[in-house]
């Protein structure tokens, strides 16, 4: 965005969100953030219809909720919530690399990172990414891996700006697409 005199303006003021370890009490909000963010990026890129059962069915929602409860209680995962004005507006979960093409002893995986669409562009994703970098440093890992849906160009720009690079690996995704893997070296 630019002002009338041509000066580039920031999209929004950075959020003063607090990033903290997530708890079981956060699971419903984590699930809601995941659901809304996922629906926004899958439908915006033309990959899925908002009514697609994987996005909107009660069963899919229950599966996401169970996955977040598992992530919060798993001894192998570390899950964080970004809280703004006492509302969870973002979340991330991380742990040892589960991708078979990297060594989990040396590489951590950013399994998921989600921000409420109405909070995009406010620095919350950056705060969650910083939590992942801190996790890598705390666990003595020298790098990270993640996967991104190939049509989620917004996410790929976000990661590229932080030094992530496509590593040539992928797996099947929704709608005849792929999830692409990206790596980061500290």
TORDOZA-183394 format. One record per atom (N, C-alpha, C): chain; x, y, z; atom name; residue in one letter. Coordinates in steps of 0.1 Angstrom, whole numbers. Layout:
REM TORDOZA-183394
[site 'A', [X, Y, Z], 'CA', 'a']
...
This chain:
REM TORDOZA-183394
[site 'A', [9, -12, 0], 'N', 'x']
[site 'A', [0, 0, 0], 'CA', 'x']
[site 'A', [9, 12, 0], 'C', 'x']
[site 'A', [5, 22, -8], 'N', 'x']
[site 'A', [13, 35, -8], 'CA', 'x']
[site 'A', [3, 47, -5], 'C', 'x']
[site 'A', [9, 57, 1], 'N', 'x']
[site 'A', [2, 69, 4], 'CA', 'x']
[site 'A', [0, 77, -9], 'C', 'x']
[site 'A', [-8, 88, -9], 'N', 'x']
[site 'A', [-10, 96, -21], 'CA', 'x']
[site 'A', [3, 102, -26], 'C', 'x']
[site 'A', [13, 104, -17], 'N', 'x']
[site 'A', [26, 110, -22], 'CA', 'x']
[site 'A', [36, 99, -26], 'C', 'x']
[site 'A', [31, 86, -27], 'N', 'x']
[site 'A', [40, 76, -32], 'CA', 'x']
[site 'A', [48, 69, -22], 'C', 'x']
[site 'A', [47, 72, -9], 'N', 'x']
[site 'A', [55, 66, 1], 'CA', 'x']
[site 'A', [49, 52, 5], 'C', 'x']
[site 'A', [57, 42, 5], 'N', 'x']
[site 'A', [52, 28, 8], 'CA', 'x']
[site 'A', [48, 28, 23], 'C', 'x']
[site 'A', [36, 23, 26], 'N', 'x']
[site 'A', [31, 23, 40], 'CA', 'x']
[site 'A', [30, 8, 44], 'C', 'x']
[site 'A', [33, 5, 57], 'N', 'x']
[site 'A', [31, -9, 62], 'CA', 'x']
[site 'A', [16, -12, 60], 'C', 'x']
[site 'A', [14, -25, 58], 'N', 'x']
[site 'A', [0, -30, 56], 'CA', 'x']
[site 'A', [-8, -27, 69], 'C', 'x']
[site 'A', [-3, -31, 80], 'N', 'x']
[site 'A', [-9, -29, 93], 'CA', 'x']
[site 'A', [2, -28, 104], 'C', 'x']
[site 'A', [-2, -22, 115], 'N', 'x']
[site 'A', [8, -22, 126], 'CA', 'x']
[site 'A', [10, -36, 131], 'C', 'x']
[site 'A', [23, -39, 135], 'N', 'x']
[site 'A', [26, -52, 140], 'CA', 'x']
[site 'A', [18, -54, 153], 'C', 'x']
[site 'A', [13, -67, 154], 'N', 'x']
[site 'A', [5, -70, 166], 'CA', 'x']
[site 'A', [15, -72, 178], 'C', 'x']
[site 'A', [9, -69, 189], 'N', 'x']
[site 'A', [17, -71, 202], 'CA', 'x']
[site 'A', [12, -84, 208], 'C', 'x']
[site 'A', [11, -94, 200], 'N', 'x']
[site 'A', [6, -107, 205], 'CA', 'x']
[site 'A', [17, -114, 214], 'C', 'x']
[site 'A', [12, -121, 224], 'N', 'x']
[site 'A', [20, -130, 232], 'CA', 'x']
[site 'A', [20, -144, 227], 'C', 'x']
[site 'A', [32, -150, 225], 'N', 'x']
[site 'A', [33, -163, 221], 'CA', 'x']
[site 'A', [37, -172, 233], 'C', 'x']
[site 'A', [29, -181, 236], 'N', 'x']
[site 'A', [31, -190, 248], 'CA', 'x']
[site 'A', [28, -204, 244], 'C', 'x']
[site 'A', [33, -213, 253], 'N', 'x']
[site 'A', [30, -227, 251], 'CA', 'x']
[site 'A', [15, -229, 252], 'C', 'x']
[site 'A', [9, -237, 243], 'N', 'x']
[site 'A', [-5, -240, 243], 'CA', 'x']
[site 'A', [-8, -251, 253], 'C', 'x']
[site 'A', [-21, -250, 258], 'N', 'x']
[site 'A', [-26, -260, 267], 'CA', 'x']
[site 'A', [-38, -266, 262], 'C', 'x']
[site 'A', [-43, -277, 269], 'N', 'x']
[site 'A', [-56, -283, 266], 'CA', 'x']
[site 'A', [-67, -273, 266], 'C', 'x']
[site 'A', [-67, -263, 274], 'N', 'x']
[site 'A', [-77, -253, 275], 'CA', 'x']
[site 'A', [-78, -245, 262], 'C', 'x']
[site 'A', [-68, -245, 254], 'N', 'x']
[site 'A', [-67, -238, 241], 'CA', 'x']
[site 'A', [-72, -246, 229], 'C', 'x']
[site 'A', [-75, -259, 231], 'N', 'x']
[site 'A', [-77, -267, 219], 'CA', 'x']
[site 'A', [-89, -263, 211], 'C', 'x']
[site 'A', [-100, -258, 216], 'N', 'x']
[site 'A', [-111, -253, 208], 'CA', 'x']
[site 'A', [-106, -241, 200], 'C', 'x']
[site 'A', [-99, -232, 206], 'N', 'x']
[site 'A', [-95, -220, 198], 'CA', 'x']
[site 'A', [-84, -224, 188], 'C', 'x']
[site 'A', [-75, -233, 191], 'N', 'x']
[site 'A', [-65, -238, 181], 'CA', 'x']
[site 'A', [-72, -244, 169], 'C', 'x']
[site 'A', [-82, -252, 172], 'N', 'x']
[site 'A', [-90, -258, 161], 'CA', 'x']
[site 'A', [-97, -248, 152], 'C', 'x']
[site 'A', [-103, -238, 159], 'N', 'x']
[site 'A', [-110, -227, 151], 'CA', 'x']
[site 'A', [-100, -219, 143], 'C', 'x']
[site 'A', [-88, -216, 148], 'N', 'x']
[site 'A', [-78, -209, 140], 'CA', 'x']
[site 'A', [-74, -217, 128], 'C', 'x']
[site 'A', [-71, -230, 130], 'N', 'x']
[site 'A', [-67, -239, 120], 'CA', 'x']
[site 'A', [-78, -240, 109], 'C', 'x']
[site 'A', [-90, -241, 113], 'N', 'x']
[site 'A', [-101, -243, 104], 'CA', 'x']
[site 'A', [-103, -231, 95], 'C', 'x']
[site 'A', [-103, -219, 102], 'N', 'x']
[site 'A', [-105, -206, 94], 'CA', 'x']
[site 'A', [-94, -203, 85], 'C', 'x']
[site 'A', [-81, -205, 90], 'N', 'x']
[site 'A', [-70, -203, 81], 'CA', 'x']
[site 'A', [-69, -212, 69], 'C', 'x']
[site 'A', [-71, -225, 72], 'N', 'x']
[site 'A', [-71, -236, 62], 'CA', 'x']
[site 'A', [-82, -233, 51], 'C', 'x']
[site 'A', [-94, -230, 56], 'N', 'x']
[site 'A', [-104, -227, 46], 'CA', 'x']
[site 'A', [-101, -215, 37], 'C', 'x']
[site 'A', [-95, -205, 44], 'N', 'x']
[site 'A', [-91, -193, 36], 'CA', 'x']
[site 'A', [-81, -196, 25], 'C', 'x']
[site 'A', [-70, -203, 29], 'N', 'x']
[site 'A', [-60, -205, 19], 'CA', 'x']
[site 'A', [-64, -216, 8], 'C', 'x']
[site 'A', [-71, -226, 12], 'N', 'x']
[site 'A', [-75, -236, 2], 'CA', 'x']
[site 'A', [-86, -230, -8], 'C', 'x']
[site 'A', [-95, -222, -3], 'N', 'x']
[site 'A', [-105, -217, -12], 'CA', 'x']
[site 'A', [-100, -205, -20], 'C', 'x']
[site 'A', [-91, -196, -14], 'N', 'x']
[site 'A', [-86, -185, -21], 'CA', 'x']
[site 'A', [-78, -189, -33], 'C', 'x']
[site 'A', [-71, -200, -32], 'N', 'x']
[site 'A', [-62, -204, -43], 'CA', 'x']
[site 'A', [-69, -213, -53], 'C', 'x']
[site 'A', [-82, -214, -51], 'N', 'x']
[site 'A', [-90, -222, -61], 'CA', 'x']
[site 'A', [-89, -237, -60], 'C', 'x']
[site 'A', [-83, -242, -49], 'N', 'x']
[site 'A', [-81, -256, -47], 'CA', 'x']
[site 'A', [-93, -264, -43], 'C', 'x']
[site 'A', [-101, -258, -34], 'N', 'x']
[site 'A', [-113, -265, -28], 'CA', 'x']
[site 'A', [-124, -255, -27], 'C', 'x']
[site 'A', [-136, -261, -28], 'N', 'x']
[site 'A', [-149, -253, -25], 'CA', 'x']
[site 'A', [-150, -252, -10], 'C', 'x']
[site 'A', [-155, -241, -5], 'N', 'x']
[site 'A', [-157, -239, 9], 'CA', 'x']
[site 'A', [-166, -250, 15], 'C', 'x']
[site 'A', [-175, -256, 7], 'N', 'x']
[site 'A', [-184, -266, 12], 'CA', 'x']
[site 'A', [-177, -280, 12], 'C', 'x']
[site 'A', [-165, -281, 7], 'N', 'x']
[site 'A', [-158, -294, 7], 'CA', 'x']
[site 'A', [-158, -300, 21], 'C', 'x']
[site 'A', [-162, -313, 21], 'N', 'x']
[site 'A', [-163, -319, 35], 'CA', 'x']
[site 'A', [-150, -319, 43], 'C', 'x']
[site 'A', [-138, -319, 36], 'N', 'x']
[site 'A', [-126, -318, 44], 'CA', 'x']
[site 'A', [-124, -305, 51], 'C', 'x']
[site 'A', [-132, -295, 47], 'N', 'x']
[site 'A', [-131, -282, 53], 'CA', 'x']
[site 'A', [-142, -280, 63], 'C', 'x']
[site 'A', [-154, -284, 59], 'N', 'x']
[site 'A', [-166, -280, 66], 'CA', 'x']
[site 'A', [-174, -290, 74], 'C', 'x']
[site 'A', [-171, -303, 72], 'N', 'x']
[site 'A', [-179, -313, 79], 'CA', 'x']
[site 'A', [-176, -314, 94], 'C', 'x']
[site 'A', [-186, -317, 102], 'N', 'x']
[site 'A', [-183, -319, 116], 'CA', 'x']
[site 'A', [-173, -330, 119], 'C', 'x']
[site 'A', [-172, -340, 110], 'N', 'x']
[site 'A', [-162, -351, 112], 'CA', 'x']
[site 'A', [-148, -345, 110], 'C', 'x']
[site 'A', [-146, -337, 100], 'N', 'x']
[site 'A', [-133, -331, 97], 'CA', 'x']
[site 'A', [-129, -322, 109], 'C', 'x']
[site 'A', [-139, -314, 113], 'N', 'x']
[site 'A', [-136, -305, 125], 'CA', 'x']
[site 'A', [-132, -313, 137], 'C', 'x']
[site 'A', [-139, -324, 140], 'N', 'x']
[site 'A', [-136, -333, 151], 'CA', 'x']
[site 'A', [-122, -339, 150], 'C', 'x']
[site 'A', [-118, -343, 137], 'N', 'x']
[site 'A', [-104, -348, 135], 'CA', 'x']
[site 'A', [-94, -337, 138], 'C', 'x']
[site 'A', [-96, -325, 133], 'N', 'x']
[site 'A', [-87, -314, 136], 'CA', 'x']
[site 'A', [-86, -312, 151], 'C', 'x']
[site 'A', [-97, -312, 158], 'N', 'x']
[site 'A', [-97, -310, 172], 'CA', 'x']
[site 'A', [-89, -320, 179], 'C', 'x']
[site 'A', [-91, -333, 176], 'N', 'x']
[site 'A', [-84, -344, 182], 'CA', 'x']
[site 'A', [-69, -343, 179], 'C', 'x']
[site 'A', [-65, -339, 167], 'N', 'x']
[site 'A', [-51, -337, 163], 'CA', 'x']
[site 'A', [-45, -326, 172], 'C', 'x']
[site 'A', [-52, -315, 174], 'N', 'x']
[site 'A', [-46, -304, 183], 'CA', 'x']
[site 'A', [-45, -309, 197], 'C', 'x']
[site 'A', [-55, -316, 202], 'N', 'x']
[site 'A', [-54, -321, 216], 'CA', 'x']
[site 'A', [-42, -331, 217], 'C', 'x']
[site 'A', [-39, -339, 207], 'N', 'x']
[site 'A', [-28, -347, 206], 'CA', 'x']
[site 'A', [-15, -339, 206], 'C', 'x']
[site 'A', [-15, -329, 198], 'N', 'x']
[site 'A', [-3, -320, 196], 'CA', 'x']
[site 'A', [1, -314, 209], 'C', 'x']
[site 'A', [-9, -309, 217], 'N', 'x']
[site 'A', [-7, -302, 229], 'CA', 'x']
[site 'A', [-2, -311, 240], 'C', 'x']
[site 'A', [-6, -324, 240], 'N', 'x']
[site 'A', [-2, -333, 250], 'CA', 'x']
[site 'A', [9, -342, 247], 'C', 'x']
[site 'A', [14, -342, 234], 'N', 'x']
[site 'A', [24, -351, 229], 'CA', 'x']
[site 'A', [38, -346, 236], 'C', 'x']
[site 'A', [45, -356, 241], 'N', 'x']
[site 'A', [58, -353, 247], 'CA', 'x']
[site 'A', [69, -350, 236], 'C', 'x']
[site 'A', [66, -353, 223], 'N', 'x']
[site 'A', [75, -351, 213], 'CA', 'x']
[site 'A', [73, -338, 205], 'C', 'x']
[site 'A', [61, -332, 207], 'N', 'x']
[site 'A', [58, -320, 200], 'CA', 'x']
[site 'A', [58, -308, 210], 'C', 'x']
[site 'A', [60, -296, 204], 'N', 'x']
[site 'A', [59, -284, 211], 'CA', 'x']
[site 'A', [49, -275, 204], 'C', 'x']
[site 'A', [38, -271, 211], 'N', 'x']
[site 'A', [28, -263, 204], 'CA', 'x']
[site 'A', [26, -250, 211], 'C', 'x']
[site 'A', [25, -240, 203], 'N', 'x']
[site 'A', [24, -226, 208], 'CA', 'x']
[site 'A', [11, -219, 203], 'C', 'x']
[site 'A', [7, -210, 211], 'N', 'x']
[site 'A', [-5, -202, 207], 'CA', 'x']
[site 'A', [-1, -187, 208], 'C', 'x']
[site 'A', [-5, -180, 197], 'N', 'x']
[site 'A', [-3, -165, 197], 'CA', 'x']
[site 'A', [-16, -159, 202], 'C', 'x']
[site 'A', [-15, -151, 213], 'N', 'x']
[site 'A', [-27, -146, 220], 'CA', 'x']
[site 'A', [-27, -131, 219], 'C', 'x']
[site 'A', [-38, -125, 214], 'N', 'x']
[site 'A', [-39, -111, 213], 'CA', 'x']
[site 'A', [-53, -107, 219], 'C', 'x']
[site 'A', [-52, -98, 229], 'N', 'x']
[site 'A', [-64, -94, 236], 'CA', 'x']
[site 'A', [-72, -106, 241], 'C', 'x']
[site 'A', [-65, -116, 247], 'N', 'x']
[site 'A', [-70, -128, 254], 'CA', 'x']
[site 'A', [-77, -138, 244], 'C', 'x']
[site 'A', [-74, -136, 231], 'N', 'x']
[site 'A', [-80, -145, 220], 'CA', 'x']
[site 'A', [-68, -151, 213], 'C', 'x']
[site 'A', [-69, -164, 211], 'N', 'x']
[site 'A', [-59, -171, 203], 'CA', 'x']
[site 'A', [-61, -167, 189], 'C', 'x']
[site 'A', [-51, -161, 183], 'N', 'x']
[site 'A', [-52, -156, 169], 'CA', 'x']
[site 'A', [-42, -164, 160], 'C', 'x']
[site 'A', [-34, -172, 165], 'N', 'x']
[site 'A', [-24, -180, 157], 'CA', 'x']
[site 'A', [-19, -192, 165], 'C', 'x']
[site 'A', [-14, -201, 158], 'N', 'x']
[site 'A', [-8, -213, 165], 'CA', 'x']
[site 'A', [2, -220, 156], 'C', 'x']
[site 'A', [10, -228, 162], 'N', 'x']
[site 'A', [20, -236, 155], 'CA', 'x']
[site 'A', [24, -248, 163], 'C', 'x']
[site 'A', [27, -258, 157], 'N', 'x']
[site 'A', [32, -270, 163], 'CA', 'x']
[site 'A', [44, -275, 156], 'C', 'x']
[site 'A', [54, -280, 164], 'N', 'x']
[site 'A', [67, -284, 159], 'CA', 'x']
[site 'A', [72, -296, 166], 'C', 'x']
[site 'A', [83, -302, 161], 'N', 'x']
[site 'A', [89, -313, 167], 'CA', 'x']
[site 'A', [100, -319, 158], 'C', 'x']
[site 'A', [104, -331, 162], 'N', 'x']
[site 'A', [114, -338, 153], 'CA', 'x']
[site 'A', [109, -340, 139], 'C', 'x']
[site 'A', [117, -339, 129], 'N', 'x']
[site 'A', [113, -341, 116], 'CA', 'x']
[site 'A', [106, -355, 114], 'C', 'x']
[site 'A', [94, -354, 108], 'N', 'x']
[site 'A', [87, -366, 105], 'CA', 'x']
[site 'A', [88, -370, 90], 'C', 'x']
[site 'A', [94, -360, 82], 'N', 'x']
[site 'A', [96, -363, 68], 'CA', 'x']
[site 'A', [108, -372, 67], 'C', 'x']
[site 'A', [105, -383, 59], 'N', 'x']
[site 'A', [115, -393, 58], 'CA', 'x']
[site 'A', [128, -390, 51], 'C', 'x']
[site 'A', [129, -378, 45], 'N', 'x']
[site 'A', [141, -375, 37], 'CA', 'x']
[site 'A', [151, -366, 44], 'C', 'x']
[site 'A', [148, -364, 57], 'N', 'x']
[site 'A', [158, -357, 66], 'CA', 'x']
[site 'A', [160, -364, 79], 'C', 'x']
[site 'A', [171, -361, 86], 'N', 'x']
[site 'A', [174, -367, 98], 'CA', 'x']
[site 'A', [168, -360, 110], 'C', 'x']
[site 'A', [159, -367, 117], 'N', 'x']
[site 'A', [152, -360, 128], 'CA', 'x']
[site 'A', [161, -357, 140], 'C', 'x']
[site 'A', [173, -363, 140], 'N', 'x']
[site 'A', [182, -359, 151], 'CA', 'x']
[site 'A', [188, -345, 149], 'C', 'x']
[site 'A', [188, -341, 137], 'N', 'x']
[site 'A', [194, -328, 133], 'CA', 'x']
[site 'A', [185, -318, 128], 'C', 'x']
[site 'A', [173, -322, 124], 'N', 'x']
[site 'A', [163, -313, 117], 'CA', 'x']
[site 'A', [150, -314, 125], 'C', 'x']
[site 'A', [144, -302, 128], 'N', 'x']
[site 'A', [131, -301, 133], 'CA', 'x']
[site 'A', [121, -298, 123], 'C', 'x']
[site 'A', [108, -302, 125], 'N', 'x']
[site 'A', [98, -299, 115], 'CA', 'x']
[site 'A', [87, -289, 121], 'C', 'x']
[site 'A', [84, -279, 113], 'N', 'x']
[site 'A', [73, -270, 115], 'CA', 'x']
[site 'A', [61, -277, 109], 'C', 'x']
[site 'A', [54, -284, 118], 'N', 'x']
[site 'A', [42, -292, 112], 'CA', 'x']
[site 'A', [31, -283, 107], 'C', 'x']
[site 'A', [28, -273, 115], 'N', 'x']
[site 'A', [17, -264, 112], 'CA', 'x']
[site 'A', [19, -251, 117], 'C', 'x']
[site 'A', [15, -241, 110], 'N', 'x']
[site 'A', [15, -227, 114], 'CA', 'x']
[site 'A', [2, -221, 108], 'C', 'x']
[site 'A', [-6, -215, 117], 'N', 'x']
[site 'A', [-19, -209, 112], 'CA', 'x']
[site 'A', [-21, -196, 119], 'C', 'x']
[site 'A', [-27, -186, 112], 'N', 'x']
[site 'A', [-30, -173, 117], 'CA', 'x']
[site 'A', [-44, -170, 112], 'C', 'x']
[site 'A', [-53, -165, 121], 'N', 'x']
[site 'A', [-66, -161, 117], 'CA', 'x']
[site 'A', [-65, -152, 105], 'C', 'x']
[site 'A', [-73, -154, 94], 'N', 'x']
[site 'A', [-72, -145, 83], 'CA', 'x']
[site 'A', [-74, -130, 86], 'C', 'x']
[site 'A', [-82, -127, 95], 'N', 'x']
[site 'A', [-84, -112, 98], 'CA', 'x']
[site 'A', [-71, -107, 106], 'C', 'x']
[site 'A', [-62, -115, 109], 'N', 'x']
[site 'A', [-49, -110, 115], 'CA', 'x']
[site 'A', [-37, -112, 106], 'C', 'x']
[site 'A', [-39, -116, 94], 'N', 'x']
[site 'A', [-28, -117, 84], 'CA', 'x']
[site 'A', [-22, -104, 82], 'C', 'x']
[site 'A', [-9, -104, 81], 'N', 'x']
[site 'A', [-1, -91, 78], 'CA', 'x']
[site 'A', [2, -83, 90], 'C', 'x']
[site 'A', [0, -89, 102], 'N', 'x']
[site 'A', [2, -81, 114], 'CA', 'x']
[site 'A', [14, -86, 122], 'C', 'x']
[site 'A', [22, -95, 116], 'N', 'x']
[site 'A', [34, -100, 123], 'CA', 'x']
[site 'A', [32, -112, 132], 'C', 'x']
[site 'A', [20, -117, 133], 'N', 'x']
[site 'A', [18, -129, 141], 'CA', 'x']
[site 'A', [25, -141, 136], 'C', 'x']
[site 'A', [24, -143, 123], 'N', 'x']
[site 'A', [31, -155, 117], 'CA', 'x']
[site 'A', [46, -154, 120], 'C', 'x']
[site 'A', [52, -142, 119], 'N', 'x']
[site 'A', [66, -140, 122], 'CA', 'x']
[site 'A', [69, -144, 137], 'C', 'x']
[site 'A', [60, -140, 146], 'N', 'x']
[site 'A', [62, -144, 160], 'CA', 'x']
[site 'A', [62, -159, 162], 'C', 'x']
[site 'A', [53, -166, 155], 'N', 'x']
[site 'A', [52, -180, 155], 'CA', 'x']
[site 'A', [64, -187, 149], 'C', 'x']
[site 'A', [69, -181, 138], 'N', 'x']
[site 'A', [81, -186, 132], 'CA', 'x']
[site 'A', [93, -184, 141], 'C', 'x']
[site 'A', [94, -173, 148], 'N', 'x']
[site 'A', [104, -171, 158], 'CA', 'x']
[site 'A', [104, -182, 169], 'C', 'x']
[site 'A', [92, -186, 173], 'N', 'x']
[site 'A', [91, -197, 183], 'CA', 'x']
[site 'A', [97, -210, 177], 'C', 'x']
[site 'A', [95, -212, 164], 'N', 'x']
[site 'A', [101, -224, 158], 'CA', 'x']
[site 'A', [116, -223, 158], 'C', 'x']
[site 'A', [121, -212, 154], 'N', 'x']
[site 'A', [136, -210, 154], 'CA', 'x']
[site 'A', [141, -212, 169], 'C', 'x']
[site 'A', [135, -207, 179], 'N', 'x']
[site 'A', [139, -209, 193], 'CA', 'x']
[site 'A', [138, -224, 196], 'C', 'x']
[site 'A', [128, -231, 191], 'N', 'x']
[site 'A', [127, -245, 194], 'CA', 'x']
[site 'A', [139, -252, 188], 'C', 'x']
[site 'A', [143, -249, 175], 'N', 'x']
[site 'A', [155, -255, 169], 'CA', 'x']
[site 'A', [167, -253, 177], 'C', 'x']
[site 'A', [169, -241, 182], 'N', 'x']
[site 'A', [181, -237, 189], 'CA', 'x']
[site 'A', [181, -245, 203], 'C', 'x']
[site 'A', [169, -245, 209], 'N', 'x']
[site 'A', [168, -251, 222], 'CA', 'x']
[site 'A', [171, -266, 222], 'C', 'x']
[site 'A', [167, -272, 211], 'N', 'x']
[site 'A', [168, -287, 209], 'CA', 'x']
[site 'A', [181, -291, 202], 'C', 'x']
[site 'A', [190, -281, 198], 'N', 'x']
[site 'A', [203, -284, 192], 'CA', 'x']
[site 'A', [202, -289, 178], 'C', 'x']
[site 'A', [191, -285, 171], 'N', 'x']
[site 'A', [189, -289, 157], 'CA', 'x']
[site 'A', [195, -278, 148], 'C', 'x']
[site 'A', [201, -282, 137], 'N', 'x']
[site 'A', [208, -273, 128], 'CA', 'x']
[site 'A', [199, -268, 117], 'C', 'x']
[site 'A', [187, -272, 116], 'N', 'x']
[site 'A', [178, -268, 105], 'CA', 'x']
[site 'A', [164, -273, 107], 'C', 'x']
[site 'A', [155, -269, 97], 'N', 'x']
[site 'A', [141, -272, 98], 'CA', 'x']
[site 'A', [136, -276, 84], 'C', 'x']
[site 'A', [125, -283, 85], 'N', 'x']
[site 'A', [118, -287, 73], 'CA', 'x']
[site 'A', [103, -284, 75], 'C', 'x']
[site 'A', [96, -281, 64], 'N', 'x']
[site 'A', [81, -280, 65], 'CA', 'x']
[site 'A', [76, -283, 51], 'C', 'x']
[site 'A', [63, -284, 50], 'N', 'x']
[site 'A', [56, -286, 38], 'CA', 'x']
[site 'A', [46, -275, 36], 'C', 'x']
[site 'A', [44, -271, 23], 'N', 'x']
[site 'A', [34, -261, 20], 'CA', 'x']
[site 'A', [27, -265, 8], 'C', 'x']
[site 'A', [14, -263, 8], 'N', 'x']
[site 'A', [5, -267, -3], 'CA', 'x']
[site 'A', [10, -258, -15], 'C', 'x']
[site 'A', [12, -264, -27], 'N', 'x']
[site 'A', [18, -257, -38], 'CA', 'x']
[site 'A', [10, -245, -43], 'C', 'x']
[site 'A', [-2, -244, -40], 'N', 'x']
[site 'A', [-10, -232, -44], 'CA', 'x']
[site 'A', [-10, -221, -33], 'C', 'x']
[site 'A', [-5, -224, -22], 'N', 'x']
[site 'A', [-4, -214, -11], 'CA', 'x']
[site 'A', [8, -205, -13], 'C', 'x']
[site 'A', [7, -197, -23], 'N', 'x']
[site 'A', [18, -188, -27], 'CA', 'x']
[site 'A', [21, -178, -15], 'C', 'x']
[site 'A', [11, -174, -8], 'N', 'x']
[site 'A', [13, -165, 3], 'CA', 'x']
[site 'A', [22, -171, 13], 'C', 'x']
[site 'A', [20, -183, 17], 'N', 'x']
[site 'A', [28, -190, 27], 'CA', 'x']
[site 'A', [42, -192, 21], 'C', 'x']
[site 'A', [44, -195, 9], 'N', 'x']
[site 'A', [57, -197, 3], 'CA', 'x']
[site 'A', [65, -184, 3], 'C', 'x']
[site 'A', [58, -173, 0], 'N', 'x']
[site 'A', [65, -160, 1], 'CA', 'x']
[site 'A', [70, -157, 15], 'C', 'x']
[site 'A', [61, -160, 25], 'N', 'x']
[site 'A', [64, -158, 39], 'CA', 'x']
[site 'A', [77, -166, 43], 'C', 'x']
[site 'A', [77, -179, 39], 'N', 'x']
[site 'A', [89, -188, 42], 'CA', 'x']
[site 'A', [101, -183, 35], 'C', 'x']
[site 'A', [100, -180, 22], 'N', 'x']
[site 'A', [112, -176, 14], 'CA', 'x']
[site 'A', [118, -163, 20], 'C', 'x']
[site 'A', [110, -154, 25], 'N', 'x']
[site 'A', [115, -142, 32], 'CA', 'x']
[site 'A', [123, -145, 44], 'C', 'x']
[site 'A', [121, -157, 50], 'N', 'x']
[site 'A', [128, -161, 62], 'CA', 'x']
[site 'A', [139, -171, 59], 'C', 'x']
[site 'A', [143, -173, 46], 'N', 'x']
[site 'A', [154, -182, 43], 'CA', 'x']
[site 'A', [151, -196, 39], 'C', 'x']
[site 'A', [138, -200, 38], 'N', 'x']
[site 'A', [135, -214, 35], 'CA', 'x']
[site 'A', [136, -215, 20], 'C', 'x']
[site 'A', [140, -228, 16], 'N', 'x']
[site 'A', [142, -231, 1], 'CA', 'x']
[site 'A', [136, -244, -2], 'C', 'x']
[site 'A', [129, -245, -13], 'N', 'x']
[site 'A', [123, -257, -18], 'CA', 'x']
[site 'A', [134, -268, -19], 'C', 'x']
[site 'A', [131, -280, -14], 'N', 'x']
[site 'A', [142, -290, -14], 'CA', 'x']
[site 'A', [140, -301, -25], 'C', 'x']
[site 'A', [129, -299, -33], 'N', 'x']
[site 'A', [127, -309, -44], 'CA', 'x']
[site 'A', [118, -321, -41], 'C', 'x']
[site 'A', [115, -322, -28], 'N', 'x']
[site 'A', [106, -333, -24], 'CA', 'x']
[site 'A', [91, -328, -23], 'C', 'x']
[site 'A', [82, -337, -25], 'N', 'x']
[site 'A', [68, -334, -24], 'CA', 'x']
[site 'A', [60, -346, -21], 'C', 'x']
[site 'A', [47, -344, -18], 'N', 'x']
[site 'A', [38, -355, -16], 'CA', 'x']
[site 'A', [24, -351, -22], 'C', 'x']
[site 'A', [15, -360, -24], 'N', 'x']
[site 'A', [2, -356, -30], 'CA', 'x']
[site 'A', [-6, -347, -20], 'C', 'x']
[site 'A', [-14, -338, -26], 'N', 'x']
[site 'A', [-22, -328, -19], 'CA', 'x']
[site 'A', [-36, -329, -24], 'C', 'x']
[site 'A', [-45, -320, -19], 'N', 'x']
[site 'A', [-59, -320, -23], 'CA', 'x']
[site 'A', [-60, -315, -38], 'C', 'x']
[site 'A', [-71, -320, -44], 'N', 'x']
[site 'A', [-74, -314, -57], 'CA', 'x']
[site 'A', [-64, -316, -68], 'C', 'x']
[site 'A', [-58, -328, -68], 'N', 'x']
[site 'A', [-47, -331, -78], 'CA', 'x']
[site 'A', [-36, -321, -77], 'C', 'x']
[site 'A', [-32, -317, -65], 'N', 'x']
[site 'A', [-20, -308, -63], 'CA', 'x']
[site 'A', [-10, -316, -54], 'C', 'x']
[site 'A', [0, -308, -50], 'N', 'x']
[site 'A', [11, -314, -42], 'CA', 'x']
[site 'A', [13, -305, -30], 'C', 'x']
[site 'A', [19, -311, -20], 'N', 'x']
[site 'A', [26, -304, -9], 'CA', 'x']
[site 'A', [40, -304, -12], 'C', 'x']
[site 'A', [47, -293, -12], 'N', 'x']
[site 'A', [61, -292, -15], 'CA', 'x']
[site 'A', [69, -290, -2], 'C', 'x']
[site 'A', [80, -296, -1], 'N', 'x']
[site 'A', [89, -295, 11], 'CA', 'x']
[site 'A', [99, -284, 10], 'C', 'x']
[site 'A', [101, -277, 21], 'N', 'x']
[site 'A', [111, -266, 21], 'CA', 'x']
[site 'A', [120, -268, 33], 'C', 'x']
[site 'A', [133, -264, 32], 'N', 'x']
[site 'A', [142, -266, 43], 'CA', 'x']
[site 'A', [149, -252, 46], 'C', 'x']
[site 'A', [153, -252, 59], 'N', 'x']
[site 'A', [160, -240, 64], 'CA', 'x']
[site 'A', [172, -245, 71], 'C', 'x']
[site 'A', [183, -238, 69], 'N', 'x']
[site 'A', [195, -241, 76], 'CA', 'x']
[site 'A', [199, -230, 85], 'C', 'x']
[site 'A', [201, -233, 98], 'N', 'x']
[site 'A', [205, -222, 107], 'CA', 'x']
[site 'A', [219, -218, 106], 'C', 'x']
